[in-house]
Amino acid sequence: QVQLVESGGGLVQPGGSLRLSCAASGFDFNSYPMSWYRQAPGKERDLVASISSNGNNGAYADSVTGRFTISRHSGRNTVYLQMNNLKPEDTAVYYCNVWKGRDYWGQGTQVTVSA
């Protein structure tokens, strides 16, 4: 079965950096685009970044363009989200996602940006 496990969240000061990881299993990782979403308290879950199945193309929400980078490692079945110059408004639970007939989600990892 599809399984997505996120890690790497935590508390960071404004301007700091974090790298999130998502370990994927149960499907042919190299055949599917992958995405990161986030959900702040009281808000909807929003798309942050997506990456093509071969890793050659990434797309970003306007709010994170130039600060976040999505990447993937085919041998490790892992997708990453490098987050730089973090802002308080980036505070949210971050979720890994794959669509394989339906949406699959990980359990999420909390990112808190605060002084």
C-alpha positions in Angstrom: 0.0 0.0 0.0 1.1 3.6 -0.6 2.9 5.0 2.4 4.3 8.5 2.8 6.3 9.5 5.9 7.4 13.1 6.4 10.2 14.3 8.7 12.4 17.3 9.3 10.0 19.8 10.7 10.6 21.9 13.8 10.9 25.3 15.4 13.1 27.8 13.5 13.6 31.6 13.8 12.6 33.9 10.9 15.2 33.9 8.2 16.2 30.3 9.1 16.2 27.2 7.0 14.7 23.7 7.2 14.8 20.7 4.9 11.7 18.4 4.9 11.9 14.8 3.7 9.2 12.4 2.6 10.0 8.7 2.3 7.7 7.0 -0.1 6.9 3.3 -0.5 4.2 1.0 -1.9 4.2 2.3 -5.5 6.6 3.0 -8.4 8.0 6.2 -7.0 9.8 7.1 -10.3 6.6 7.1 -12.3 4.7 9.7 -10.3 4.9 13.5 -9.7 5.1 14.4 -6.0 3.9 17.4 -4.1 4.1 19.2 -0.9 1.1 20.9 0.7 0.7 22.9 3.9 -2.1 23.7 6.2 -2.1 26.5 8.8 -4.5 26.5 11.7 -8.0 27.4 10.6 -7.0 27.5 6.9 -7.4 25.2 4.0 -4.6 22.8 2.8 -2.7 24.6 0.0 -0.3 23.4 -2.6 3.3 24.6 -1.9 5.4 22.8 -4.6 5.3 20.0 -7.1 7.9 18.0 -9.0 7.7 15.9 -12.1 8.3 12.2 -12.1 11.7 12.6 -13.5 12.6 15.5 -11.3 13.3 17.9 -14.2 10.5 20.2 -13.5 9.3 22.0 -10.4 6.4 24.3 -9.8 5.9 26.6 -6.8 3.2 28.7 -5.1 3.9 32.4 -5.5 4.4 32.8 -1.8 7.4 30.5 -1.7 9.0 31.0 -5.1 12.6 31.9 -4.7 12.8 30.6 -1.1 11.7 26.9 -1.4 13.2 24.2 -3.6 11.6 20.8 -4.2 13.7 17.9 -5.3 13.7 14.1 -5.4 16.1 11.2 -5.1 15.0 8.2 -7.1 17.3 5.7 -5.4 16.0 6.6 -2.0 12.4 7.0 -3.0 12.4 10.3 -1.2 11.2 13.8 -2.0 12.6 16.9 -0.3 11.6 20.5 0.4 14.4 22.8 1.1 13.0 25.9 2.8 15.1 29.0 3.1 14.5 32.5 4.5 11.5 31.2 6.5 8.8 33.6 7.5 6.2 33.4 10.3 3.5 33.0 7.7 5.2 29.7 6.6 4.1 28.2 10.0 1.9 25.2 9.1 1.8 21.4 9.0 3.5 20.3 5.9 2.2 17.2 4.0 3.6 15.0 1.3 1.2 14.0 -1.5 1.0 11.7 -4.4 -2.0 11.2 -6.7 -2.4 7.6 -7.7 -6.0 7.1 -8.6 -6.8 9.2 -5.5 -4.8 11.5 -3.2 -2.5 9.9 -0.7 -1.1 11.9 2.2 1.5 11.4 4.9 0.9 12.2 8.5 2.4 15.7 8.2 5.3 17.4 9.9 4.9 20.7 11.9 7.0 23.7 10.9 6.9 26.7 13.3 8.7 29.9 12.4 8.9 32.2 15.4 11.4 34.4 17.2 
